[in-house]
Amino acid sequence: MSDTSITLETISEVSPGTDAHIRANRLPVMTGTDEGDLNCGKCGKAIAEATSPAGFHQKIQTDQRLVVECTCGALNVIPAA
Ligand SMILES: [Zn+2]
């Protein structure tokens, strides 16, 4: 884990209609070429390896808030780039 890894903020529930809800059945969801990982705010597992928030938003394009459900059940918000 590098110094640029981010521990994501978790929320208690998804807001239907305003959140893009992604389930991470298998971690990591994606591996990019950025510095740092995006780690679950509850269990600390990498949800996306070598992926910045900006990189995540480039791969999953949505105007909604990106919420990734970790395999531990935590709802992690990908910050706006
Ligand atoms: Zn987790």
PDB file of the backbone (N, CA, C, O) and the ligand in Angstrom, with CONECT records:
HET     ZN  A 101       1
ATOM      1  N   MET A   1       0.854  -1.192   0.000  1.00  0.00           N
ATOM      2  CA  MET A   1       0.000   0.000   0.000  1.00  0.00           C
ATOM      3  C   MET A   1       0.890   1.242   0.000  1.00  0.00           C
ATOM      4  O   MET A   1       1.753   1.388   0.865  1.00  0.00           O
ATOM      5  N   SER A   2       0.687   2.108  -0.937  1.00  0.00           N
ATOM      6  CA  SER A   2       1.524   3.292  -1.032  1.00  0.00           C
ATOM      7  C   SER A   2       0.927   4.437  -0.234  1.00  0.00           C
ATOM      8  O   SER A   2      -0.190   4.341   0.275  1.00  0.00           O
ATOM      9  N   ASP A   3       1.672   5.506  -0.133  1.00  0.00           N
ATOM     10  CA  ASP A   3       1.221   6.660   0.649  1.00  0.00           C
ATOM     11  C   ASP A   3       0.019   7.345   0.021  1.00  0.00           C
ATOM     12  O   ASP A   3      -0.708   8.071   0.700  1.00  0.00           O
ATOM     13  N   THR A   4      -0.191   7.122  -1.254  1.00  0.00           N
ATOM     14  CA  THR A   4      -1.279   7.814  -1.930  1.00  0.00           C
ATOM     15  C   THR A   4      -2.578   7.017  -1.905  1.00  0.00           C
ATOM     16  O   THR A   4      -3.575   7.438  -2.491  1.00  0.00           O
ATOM     17  N   SER A   5      -2.572   5.867  -1.232  1.00  0.00           N
ATOM     18  CA  SER A   5      -3.810   5.109  -1.126  1.00  0.00           C
ATOM     19  C   SER A   5      -4.836   5.889  -0.314  1.00  0.00           C
ATOM     20  O   SER A   5      -4.495   6.660   0.584  1.00  0.00           O
ATOM     21  N   ILE A   6      -6.094   5.667  -0.656  1.00  0.00           N
ATOM     22  CA  ILE A   6      -7.183   6.396  -0.027  1.00  0.00           C
ATOM     23  C   ILE A   6      -8.093   5.411   0.690  1.00  0.00           C
ATOM     24  O   ILE A   6      -8.504   4.398   0.124  1.00  0.00           O
ATOM     25  N   THR A   7      -8.399   5.720   1.933  1.00  0.00           N
ATOM     26  CA  THR A   7      -9.427   4.963   2.637  1.00  0.00           C
ATOM     27  C   THR A   7     -10.748   5.671   2.403  1.00  0.00           C
ATOM     28  O   THR A   7     -10.915   6.840   2.750  1.00  0.00           O
ATOM     29  N   LEU A   8     -11.689   4.940   1.807  1.00  0.00           N
ATOM     30  CA  LEU A   8     -12.926   5.559   1.361  1.00  0.00           C
ATOM     31  C   LEU A   8     -13.879   5.827   2.519  1.00  0.00           C
ATOM     32  O   LEU A   8     -13.872   5.133   3.536  1.00  0.00           O
ATOM     33  N   GLU A   9     -14.691   6.848   2.330  1.00  0.00           N
ATOM     34  CA  GLU A   9     -15.755   7.148   3.283  1.00  0.00           C
ATOM     35  C   GLU A   9     -16.896   6.162   3.064  1.00  0.00           C
ATOM     36  O   GLU A   9     -17.250   5.862   1.923  1.00  0.00           O
ATOM     37  N   THR A  10     -17.463   5.666   4.137  1.00  0.00           N
ATOM     38  CA  THR A  10     -18.580   4.734   4.003  1.00  0.00           C
ATOM     39  C   THR A  10     -19.878   5.422   4.417  1.00  0.00           C
ATOM     40  O   THR A  10     -19.893   6.342   5.235  1.00  0.00           O
ATOM     41  N   ILE A  11     -20.970   4.936   3.819  1.00  0.00           N
ATOM     42  CA  ILE A  11     -22.289   5.457   4.138  1.00  0.00           C
ATOM     43  C   ILE A  11     -23.166   4.303   4.611  1.00  0.00           C
ATOM     44  O   ILE A  11     -22.829   3.138   4.398  1.00  0.00           O
ATOM     45  N   SER A  12     -24.276   4.620   5.244  1.00  0.00           N
ATOM     46  CA  SER A  12     -25.107   3.568   5.832  1.00  0.00           C
ATOM     47  C   SER A  12     -26.100   2.996   4.838  1.00  0.00           C
ATOM     48  O   SER A  12     -26.484   1.831   4.943  1.00  0.00           O
ATOM     49  N   GLU A  13     -26.519   3.806   3.871  1.00  0.00           N
ATOM     50  CA  GLU A  13     -27.441   3.265   2.875  1.00  0.00           C
ATOM     51  C   GLU A  13     -27.350   4.031   1.567  1.00  0.00           C
ATOM     52  O   GLU A  13     -26.983   5.206   1.524  1.00  0.00           O
ATOM     53  N   VAL A  14     -27.698   3.319   0.502  1.00  0.00           N
ATOM     54  CA  VAL A  14     -27.670   3.896  -0.837  1.00  0.00           C
ATOM     55  C   VAL A  14     -28.929   4.725  -1.043  1.00  0.00           C
ATOM     56  O   VAL A  14     -30.000   4.358  -0.562  1.00  0.00           O
ATOM     57  N   SER A  15     -28.808   5.824  -1.746  1.00  0.00           N
ATOM     58  CA  SER A  15     -29.953   6.645  -2.108  1.00  0.00           C
ATOM     59  C   SER A  15     -30.391   6.286  -3.516  1.00  0.00           C
ATOM     60  O   SER A  15     -29.728   6.662  -4.482  1.00  0.00           O
ATOM     61  N   PRO A  16     -31.512   5.554  -3.650  1.00  0.00           N
ATOM     62  CA  PRO A  16     -31.962   5.162  -4.994  1.00  0.00           C
ATOM     63  C   PRO A  16     -32.221   6.402  -5.850  1.00  0.00           C
ATOM     64  O   PRO A  16     -32.812   7.377  -5.386  1.00  0.00           O
ATOM     65  N   GLY A  17     -31.776   6.352  -7.089  1.00  0.00           N
ATOM     66  CA  GLY A  17     -32.003   7.469  -7.985  1.00  0.00           C
ATOM     67  C   GLY A  17     -30.852   8.449  -8.034  1.00  0.00           C
ATOM     68  O   GLY A  17     -30.627   9.087  -9.062  1.00  0.00           O
ATOM     69  N   THR A  18     -30.119   8.580  -6.942  1.00  0.00           N
ATOM     70  CA  THR A  18     -29.008   9.530  -6.955  1.00  0.00           C
ATOM     71  C   THR A  18     -27.658   8.838  -6.834  1.00  0.00           C
ATOM     72  O   THR A  18     -26.621   9.471  -7.031  1.00  0.00           O
ATOM     73  N   ASP A  19     -27.656   7.546  -6.512  1.00  0.00           N
ATOM     74  CA  ASP A  19     -26.394   6.832  -6.368  1.00  0.00           C
ATOM     75  C   ASP A  19     -26.275   5.736  -7.427  1.00  0.00           C
ATOM     76  O   ASP A  19     -27.247   5.049  -7.741  1.00  0.00           O
ATOM     77  N   ALA A  20     -25.069   5.587  -7.968  1.00  0.00           N
ATOM     78  CA  ALA A  20     -24.751   4.451  -8.823  1.00  0.00           C
ATOM     79  C   ALA A  20     -24.160   3.379  -7.926  1.00  0.00           C
ATOM     80  O   ALA A  20     -23.037   3.514  -7.440  1.00  0.00           O
ATOM     81  N   HIS A  21     -24.918   2.318  -7.708  1.00  0.00           N
ATOM     82  CA  HIS A  21     -24.546   1.292  -6.736  1.00  0.00           C
ATOM     83  C   HIS A  21     -23.874   0.124  -7.446  1.00  0.00           C
ATOM     84  O   HIS A  21     -24.477  -0.542  -8.288  1.00  0.00           O
ATOM     85  N   ILE A  22     -22.626  -0.109  -7.094  1.00  0.00           N
ATOM     86  CA  ILE A  22     -21.842  -1.174  -7.719  1.00  0.00           C
ATOM     87  C   ILE A  22     -21.486  -2.191  -6.658  1.00  0.00           C
ATOM     88  O   ILE A  22     -20.998  -1.837  -5.585  1.00  0.00           O
ATOM     89  N   ARG A  23     -21.729  -3.452  -6.959  1.00  0.00           N
ATOM     90  CA  ARG A  23     -21.370  -4.494  -6.001  1.00  0.00           C
ATOM     91  C   ARG A  23     -20.030  -5.109  -6.390  1.00  0.00           C
ATOM     92  O   ARG A  23     -19.815  -5.501  -7.537  1.00  0.00           O
ATOM     93  N   ALA A  24     -19.155  -5.182  -5.429  1.00  0.00           N
ATOM     94  CA  ALA A  24     -17.855  -5.797  -5.656  1.00  0.00           C
ATOM     95  C   ALA A  24     -17.933  -7.253  -5.238  1.00  0.00           C
ATOM     96  O   ALA A  24     -17.692  -7.597  -4.081  1.00  0.00           O
ATOM     97  N   ASN A  25     -18.276  -8.109  -6.207  1.00  0.00           N
ATOM     98  CA  ASN A  25     -18.360  -9.527  -5.886  1.00  0.00           C
ATOM     99  C   ASN A  25     -16.979 -10.133  -5.708  1.00  0.00           C
ATOM    100  O   ASN A  25     -16.787 -11.089  -4.956  1.00  0.00           O
ATOM    101  N   ARG A  26     -16.052  -9.570  -6.398  1.00  0.00           N
ATOM    102  CA  ARG A  26     -14.704 -10.106  -6.350  1.00  0.00           C
ATOM    103  C   ARG A  26     -13.748  -8.922  -6.318  1.00  0.00           C
ATOM    104  O   ARG A  26     -13.803  -8.041  -7.176  1.00  0.00           O
ATOM    105  N   LEU A  27     -12.892  -8.914  -5.341  1.00  0.00           N
ATOM    106  CA  LEU A  27     -11.976  -7.790  -5.207  1.00  0.00           C
ATOM    107  C   LEU A  27     -10.626  -8.145  -5.799  1.00  0.00           C
ATOM    108  O   LEU A  27     -10.247  -9.315  -5.761  1.00  0.00           O
ATOM    109  N   PRO A  28      -9.876  -7.186  -6.348  1.00  0.00           N
ATOM    110  CA  PRO A  28     -10.344  -5.830  -6.561  1.00  0.00           C
ATOM    111  C   PRO A  28     -11.232  -5.720  -7.780  1.00  0.00           C
ATOM    112  O   PRO A  28     -11.149  -6.536  -8.698  1.00  0.00           O
ATOM    113  N   VAL A  29     -12.076  -4.716  -7.785  1.00  0.00           N
ATOM    114  CA  VAL A  29     -12.981  -4.488  -8.907  1.00  0.00           C
ATOM    115  C   VAL A  29     -12.186  -4.161 -10.160  1.00  0.00           C
ATOM    116  O   VAL A  29     -12.531  -4.602 -11.257  1.00  0.00           O
ATOM    117  N   MET A  30     -11.141  -3.401  -9.997  1.00  0.00           N
ATOM    118  CA  MET A  30     -10.365  -2.992 -11.166  1.00  0.00           C
ATOM    119  C   MET A  30      -8.934  -2.707 -10.761  1.00  0.00           C
ATOM    120  O   MET A  30      -8.641  -2.397  -9.606  1.00  0.00           O
ATOM    121  N   THR A  31      -8.067  -2.817 -11.724  1.00  0.00           N
ATOM    122  CA  THR A  31      -6.677  -2.472 -11.514  1.00  0.00           C
ATOM    123  C   THR A  31      -6.282  -1.467 -12.578  1.00  0.00           C
ATOM    124  O   THR A  31      -6.414  -1.733 -13.772  1.00  0.00           O
ATOM    125  N   GLY A  32      -5.800  -0.319 -12.150  1.00  0.00           N
ATOM    126  CA  GLY A  32      -5.434   0.732 -13.081  1.00  0.00           C
ATOM    127  C   GLY A  32      -3.944   0.971 -13.100  1.00  0.00           C
ATOM    128  O   GLY A  32      -3.151   0.098 -12.748  1.00  0.00           O
ATOM    129  N   THR A  33      -3.578   2.160 -13.513  1.00  0.00           N
ATOM    130  CA  THR A  33      -2.170   2.500 -13.623  1.00  0.00           C
ATOM    131  C   THR A  33      -1.829   3.732 -12.811  1.00  0.00           C
ATOM    132  O   THR A  33      -0.760   4.318 -12.984  1.00  0.00           O
ATOM    133  N   ASP A  34      -2.740   4.134 -11.918  1.00  0.00           N
ATOM    134  CA  ASP A  34      -2.493   5.304 -11.084  1.00  0.00           C
ATOM    135  C   ASP A  34      -1.692   4.895  -9.850  1.00  0.00           C
ATOM    136  O   ASP A  34      -1.461   3.711  -9.602  1.00  0.00           O
ATOM    137  N   GLU A  35      -1.279   5.894  -9.090  1.00  0.00           N
ATOM    138  CA  GLU A  35      -0.603   5.613  -7.825  1.00  0.00           C
ATOM    139  C   GLU A  35      -1.642   5.490  -6.733  1.00  0.00           C
ATOM    140  O   GLU A  35      -2.548   6.316  -6.624  1.00  0.00           O
ATOM    141  N   GLY A  36      -1.506   4.467  -5.938  1.00  0.00           N
ATOM    142  CA  GLY A  36      -2.380   4.324  -4.785  1.00  0.00           C
ATOM    143  C   GLY A  36      -3.609   3.497  -5.063  1.00  0.00           C
ATOM    144  O   GLY A  36      -4.060   3.380  -6.203  1.00  0.00           O
ATOM    145  N   ASP A  37      -4.143   2.927  -4.004  1.00  0.00           N
ATOM    146  CA  ASP A  37      -5.339   2.098  -4.085  1.00  0.00           C
ATOM    147  C   ASP A  37      -6.501   2.830  -3.420  1.00  0.00           C
ATOM    148  O   ASP A  37      -6.313   3.777  -2.657  1.00  0.00           O
ATOM    149  N   LEU A  38      -7.720   2.356  -3.739  1.00  0.00           N
ATOM    150  CA  LEU A  38      -8.911   2.817  -3.030  1.00  0.00           C
ATOM    151  C   LEU A  38      -9.317   1.689  -2.097  1.00  0.00           C
ATOM    152  O   LEU A  38      -9.674   0.600  -2.546  1.00  0.00           O
ATOM    153  N   ASN A  39      -9.261   1.952  -0.807  1.00  0.00           N
ATOM    154  CA  ASN A  39      -9.489   0.897   0.168  1.00  0.00           C
ATOM    155  C   ASN A  39     -10.811   1.075   0.894  1.00  0.00           C
ATOM    156  O   ASN A  39     -11.248   2.192   1.171  1.00  0.00           O
ATOM    157  N   CYS A  40     -11.434  -0.053   1.192  1.00  0.00           N
ATOM    158  CA  CYS A  40     -12.700  -0.042   1.919  1.00  0.00           C
ATOM    159  C   CYS A  40     -12.520   0.661   3.263  1.00  0.00           C
ATOM    160  O   CYS A  40     -11.547   0.426   3.980  1.00  0.00           O
ATOM    161  N   GLY A  41     -13.475   1.523   3.586  1.00  0.00           N
ATOM    162  CA  GLY A  41     -13.398   2.267   4.834  1.00  0.00           C
ATOM    163  C   GLY A  41     -13.732   1.431   6.057  1.00  0.00           C
ATOM    164  O   GLY A  41     -13.555   1.880   7.189  1.00  0.00           O
ATOM    165  N   LYS A  42     -14.220   0.205   5.827  1.00  0.00           N
ATOM    166  CA  LYS A  42     -14.566  -0.647   6.965  1.00  0.00           C
ATOM    167  C   LYS A  42     -13.527  -1.736   7.188  1.00  0.00           C
ATOM    168  O   LYS A  42     -12.957  -1.851   8.274  1.00  0.00           O
ATOM    169  N   CYS A  43     -13.281  -2.546   6.137  1.00  0.00           N
ATOM    170  CA  CYS A  43     -12.383  -3.692   6.318  1.00  0.00           C
ATOM    171  C   CYS A  43     -10.978  -3.415   5.797  1.00  0.00           C
ATOM    172  O   CYS A  43     -10.048  -4.158   6.111  1.00  0.00           O
ATOM    173  N   GLY A  44     -10.811  -2.357   5.005  1.00  0.00           N
ATOM    174  CA  GLY A  44      -9.483  -1.985   4.546  1.00  0.00           C
ATOM    175  C   GLY A  44      -9.009  -2.699   3.298  1.00  0.00           C
ATOM    176  O   GLY A  44      -7.908  -2.431   2.816  1.00  0.00           O
ATOM    177  N   LYS A  45      -9.827  -3.615   2.755  1.00  0.00           N
ATOM    178  CA  LYS A  45      -9.442  -4.288   1.514  1.00  0.00           C
ATOM    179  C   LYS A  45      -9.437  -3.302   0.355  1.00  0.00           C
ATOM    180  O   LYS A  45     -10.172  -2.314   0.354  1.00  0.00           O
ATOM    181  N   ALA A  46      -8.588  -3.591  -0.637  1.00  0.00           N
ATOM    182  CA  ALA A  46      -8.558  -2.741  -1.833  1.00  0.00           C
ATOM    183  C   ALA A  46      -9.790  -3.009  -2.678  1.00  0.00           C
ATOM    184  O   ALA A  46     -10.033  -4.144  -3.089  1.00  0.00           O
ATOM    185  N   ILE A  47     -10.559  -1.978  -2.934  1.00  0.00           N
ATOM    186  CA  ILE A  47     -11.703  -2.068  -3.840  1.00  0.00           C
ATOM    187  C   ILE A  47     -11.225  -1.844  -5.267  1.00  0.00           C
ATOM    188  O   ILE A  47     -11.745  -2.451  -6.203  1.00  0.00           O
ATOM    189  N   ALA A  48     -10.251  -0.986  -5.431  1.00  0.00           N
ATOM    190  CA  ALA A  48      -9.625  -0.769  -6.734  1.00  0.00           C
ATOM    191  C   ALA A  48      -8.139  -0.566  -6.502  1.00  0.00           C
ATOM    192  O   ALA A  48      -7.721   0.264  -5.695  1.00  0.00           O
ATOM    193  N   GLU A  49      -7.355  -1.346  -7.231  1.00  0.00           N
ATOM    194  CA  GLU A  49      -5.909  -1.238  -7.079  1.00  0.00           C
ATOM    195  C   GLU A  49      -5.348  -0.303  -8.128  1.00  0.00           C
ATOM    196  O   GLU A  49      -5.791  -0.294  -9.276  1.00  0.00           O
ATOM    197  N   ALA A  50      -4.358   0.489  -7.715  1.00  0.00           N
ATOM    198  CA  ALA A  50      -3.687   1.418  -8.624  1.00  0.00           C
ATOM    199  C   ALA A  50      -4.700   2.271  -9.380  1.00  0.00           C
ATOM    200  O   ALA A  50      -4.568   2.514 -10.580  1.00  0.00           O
ATOM    201  N   THR A  51      -5.698   2.711  -8.652  1.00  0.00           N
ATOM    202  CA  THR A  51      -6.768   3.502  -9.258  1.00  0.00           C
ATOM    203  C   THR A  51      -7.042   4.721  -8.389  1.00  0.00           C
ATOM    204  O   THR A  51      -7.279   4.588  -7.189  1.00  0.00           O
ATOM    205  N   SER A  52      -7.010   5.902  -8.986  1.00  0.00           N
ATOM    206  CA  SER A  52      -7.356   7.130  -8.286  1.00  0.00           C
ATOM    207  C   SER A  52      -8.857   7.339  -8.414  1.00  0.00           C
ATOM    208  O   SER A  52      -9.497   6.713  -9.260  1.00  0.00           O
ATOM    209  N   PRO A  53      -9.433   8.214  -7.584  1.00  0.00           N
ATOM    210  CA  PRO A  53     -10.849   8.528  -7.781  1.00  0.00           C
ATOM    211  C   PRO A  53     -11.146   8.999  -9.198  1.00  0.00           C
ATOM    212  O   PRO A  53     -12.173   8.645  -9.777  1.00  0.00           O
ATOM    213  N   ALA A  54     -10.241   9.797  -9.752  1.00  0.00           N
ATOM    214  CA  ALA A  54     -10.448  10.271 -11.132  1.00  0.00           C
ATOM    215  C   ALA A  54     -10.427   9.107 -12.111  1.00  0.00           C
ATOM    216  O   ALA A  54     -11.224   9.065 -13.049  1.00  0.00           O
ATOM    217  N   GLY A  55      -9.510   8.154 -11.894  1.00  0.00           N
ATOM    218  CA  GLY A  55      -9.433   6.992 -12.767  1.00  0.00           C
ATOM    219  C   GLY A  55     -10.673   6.130 -12.686  1.00  0.00           C
ATOM    220  O   GLY A  55     -11.132   5.586 -13.690  1.00  0.00           O
ATOM    221  N   PHE A  56     -11.214   6.009 -11.482  1.00  0.00           N
ATOM    222  CA  PHE A  56     -12.434   5.222 -11.287  1.00  0.00           C
ATOM    223  C   PHE A  56     -13.583   5.858 -12.049  1.00  0.00           C
ATOM    224  O   PHE A  56     -14.367   5.171 -12.703  1.00  0.00           O
ATOM    225  N   HIS A  57     -13.675   7.177 -11.959  1.00  0.00           N
ATOM    226  CA  HIS A  57     -14.764   7.872 -12.640  1.00  0.00           C
ATOM    227  C   HIS A  57     -14.614   7.816 -14.157  1.00  0.00           C
ATOM    228  O   HIS A  57     -15.603   7.870 -14.888  1.00  0.00           O
ATOM    229  N   GLN A  58     -13.366   7.706 -14.628  1.00  0.00           N
ATOM    230  CA  GLN A  58     -13.176   7.579 -16.078  1.00  0.00           C
ATOM    231  C   GLN A  58     -13.678   6.237 -16.571  1.00  0.00           C
ATOM    232  O   GLN A  58     -14.205   6.137 -17.679  1.00  0.00           O
ATOM    233  N   LYS A  59     -13.517   5.193 -15.747  1.00  0.00           N
ATOM    234  CA  LYS A  59     -13.905   3.849 -16.182  1.00  0.00           C
ATOM    235  C   LYS A  59     -15.392   3.629 -16.037  1.00  0.00           C
ATOM    236  O   LYS A  59     -16.006   2.954 -16.864  1.00  0.00           O
ATOM    237  N   ILE A  60     -15.972   4.186 -15.005  1.00  0.00           N
ATOM    238  CA  ILE A  60     -17.410   4.031 -14.797  1.00  0.00           C
ATOM    239  C   ILE A  60     -18.023   5.418 -14.874  1.00  0.00           C
ATOM    240  O   ILE A  60     -18.057   6.159 -13.892  1.00  0.00           O
ATOM    241  N   GLN A  61     -18.499   5.745 -16.051  1.00  0.00           N
ATOM    242  CA  GLN A  61     -18.955   7.102 -16.281  1.00  0.00           C
ATOM    243  C   GLN A  61     -20.405   7.234 -15.861  1.00  0.00           C
ATOM    244  O   GLN A  61     -21.289   6.570 -16.401  1.00  0.00           O
ATOM    245  N   THR A  62     -20.630   8.085 -14.907  1.00  0.00           N
ATOM    246  CA  THR A  62     -21.975   8.329 -14.423  1.00  0.00           C
ATOM    247  C   THR A  62     -22.026   9.724 -13.819  1.00  0.00           C
ATOM    248  O   THR A  62     -21.029  10.223 -13.297  1.00  0.00           O
ATOM    249  N   ASP A  63     -23.177  10.336 -13.894  1.00  0.00           N
ATOM    250  CA  ASP A  63     -23.373  11.625 -13.236  1.00  0.00           C
ATOM    251  C   ASP A  63     -23.792  11.427 -11.782  1.00  0.00           C
ATOM    252  O   ASP A  63     -23.846  12.377 -11.000  1.00  0.00           O
ATOM    253  N   GLN A  64     -24.086  10.178 -11.438  1.00  0.00           N
ATOM    254  CA  GLN A  64     -24.528   9.905 -10.077  1.00  0.00           C
ATOM    255  C   GLN A  64     -23.337   9.699  -9.154  1.00  0.00           C
ATOM    256  O   GLN A  64     -22.202   9.522  -9.598  1.00  0.00           O
ATOM    257  N   ARG A  65     -23.622   9.725  -7.875  1.00  0.00           N
ATOM    258  CA  ARG A  65     -22.582   9.418  -6.903  1.00  0.00           C
ATOM    259  C   ARG A  65     -22.240   7.933  -7.012  1.00  0.00           C
ATOM    260  O   ARG A  65     -23.126   7.081  -7.076  1.00  0.00           O
ATOM    261  N   LEU A  66     -20.939   7.641  -7.032  1.00  0.00           N
ATOM    262  CA  LEU A  66     -20.493   6.255  -7.170  1.00  0.00           C
ATOM    263  C   LEU A  66     -20.360   5.612  -5.796  1.00  0.00           C
ATOM    264  O   LEU A  66     -19.577   6.061  -4.959  1.00  0.00           O
ATOM    265  N   VAL A  67     -21.130   4.562  -5.578  1.00  0.00           N
ATOM    266  CA  VAL A  67     -21.077   3.845  -4.311  1.00  0.00           C
ATOM    267  C   VAL A  67     -20.716   2.394  -4.606  1.00  0.00           C
ATOM    268  O   VAL A  67     -21.423   1.707  -5.345  1.00  0.00           O
ATOM    269  N   VAL A  68     -19.616   1.935  -4.026  1.00  0.00           N
ATOM    270  CA  VAL A  68     -19.174   0.564  -4.255  1.00  0.00           C
ATOM    271  C   VAL A  68     -19.375  -0.236  -2.978  1.00  0.00           C
ATOM    272  O   VAL A  68     -18.859   0.105  -1.914  1.00  0.00           O
ATOM    273  N   GLU A  69     -20.144  -1.313  -3.117  1.00  0.00           N
ATOM    274  CA  GLU A  69     -20.391  -2.185  -1.978  1.00  0.00           C
ATOM    275  C   GLU A  69     -19.285  -3.219  -1.898  1.00  0.00           C
ATOM    276  O   GLU A  69     -19.117  -4.041  -2.799  1.00  0.00           O
ATOM    277  N   CYS A  70     -18.543  -3.168  -0.821  1.00  0.00           N
ATOM    278  CA  CYS A  70     -17.452  -4.119  -0.591  1.00  0.00           C
ATOM    279  C   CYS A  70     -18.041  -5.485  -0.270  1.00  0.00           C
ATOM    280  O   CYS A  70     -19.214  -5.592   0.089  1.00  0.00           O
ATOM    281  N   THR A  71     -17.224  -6.535  -0.398  1.00  0.00           N
ATOM    282  CA  THR A  71     -17.691  -7.874  -0.027  1.00  0.00           C
ATOM    283  C   THR A  71     -18.000  -7.965   1.467  1.00  0.00           C
ATOM    284  O   THR A  71     -18.703  -8.880   1.893  1.00  0.00           O
ATOM    285  N   CYS A  72     -17.486  -7.031   2.266  1.00  0.00           N
ATOM    286  CA  CYS A  72     -17.796  -7.023   3.705  1.00  0.00           C
ATOM    287  C   CYS A  72     -19.145  -6.346   3.963  1.00  0.00           C
ATOM    288  O   CYS A  72     -19.633  -6.340   5.093  1.00  0.00           O
ATOM    289  N   GLY A  73     -19.749  -5.774   2.911  1.00  0.00           N
ATOM    290  CA  GLY A  73     -21.050  -5.153   3.058  1.00  0.00           C
ATOM    291  C   GLY A  73     -21.016  -3.652   3.207  1.00  0.00           C
ATOM    292  O   GLY A  73     -22.057  -3.000   3.136  1.00  0.00           O
ATOM    293  N   ALA A  74     -19.838  -3.091   3.414  1.00  0.00           N
ATOM    294  CA  ALA A  74     -19.736  -1.638   3.582  1.00  0.00           C
ATOM    295  C   ALA A  74     -19.989  -0.934   2.255  1.00  0.00           C
ATOM    296  O   ALA A  74     -19.593  -1.419   1.195  1.00  0.00           O
ATOM    297  N   LEU A  75     -20.653   0.215   2.329  1.00  0.00           N
ATOM    298  CA  LEU A  75     -20.942   1.033   1.163  1.00  0.00           C
ATOM    299  C   LEU A  75     -19.914   2.146   1.110  1.00  0.00           C
ATOM    300  O   LEU A  75     -19.913   3.036   1.961  1.00  0.00           O
ATOM    301  N   ASN A  76     -19.040   2.101   0.118  1.00  0.00           N
ATOM    302  CA  ASN A  76     -17.945   3.053   0.000  1.00  0.00           C
ATOM    303  C   ASN A  76     -18.222   4.063  -1.089  1.00  0.00           C
ATOM    304  O   ASN A  76     -18.581   3.700  -2.208  1.00  0.00           O
ATOM    305  N   VAL A  77     -18.054   5.331  -0.760  1.00  0.00           N
ATOM    306  CA  VAL A  77     -18.277   6.404  -1.719  1.00  0.00           C
ATOM    307  C   VAL A  77     -16.964   6.737  -2.411  1.00  0.00           C
ATOM    308  O   VAL A  77     -15.958   7.012  -1.757  1.00  0.00           O
ATOM    309  N   ILE A  78     -16.982   6.711  -3.757  1.00  0.00           N
ATOM    310  CA  ILE A  78     -15.827   7.150  -4.524  1.00  0.00           C
ATOM    311  C   ILE A  78     -15.906   8.664  -4.625  1.00  0.00           C
ATOM    312  O   ILE A  78     -16.857   9.182  -5.210  1.00  0.00           O
ATOM    313  N   PRO A  79     -14.943   9.388  -4.079  1.00  0.00           N
ATOM    314  CA  PRO A  79     -15.048  10.851  -4.114  1.00  0.00           C
ATOM    315  C   PRO A  79     -15.075  11.390  -5.534  1.00  0.00           C
ATOM    316  O   PRO A  79     -14.496  10.791  -6.440  1.00  0.00           O
ATOM    317  N   ALA A  80     -15.735  12.501  -5.728  1.00  0.00           N
ATOM    318  CA  ALA A  80     -15.750  13.156  -7.032  1.00  0.00           C
ATOM    319  C   ALA A  80     -14.322  13.562  -7.384  1.00  0.00           C
ATOM    320  O   ALA A  80     -13.559  14.023  -6.535  1.00  0.00           O
ATOM    321  N   ALA A  81     -13.983  13.378  -8.652  1.00  0.00           N
ATOM    322  CA  ALA A  81     -12.616  13.658  -9.074  1.00  0.00           C
ATOM    323  C   ALA A  81     -12.356  15.158  -9.073  1.00  0.00           C
ATOM    324  O   ALA A  81     -11.253  15.594  -9.402  1.00  0.00           O
TER     325      ALA A  81
HETATM  326 ZN    ZN A 101     -14.857  -3.962   3.117  1.00  0.00          ZN2+
END
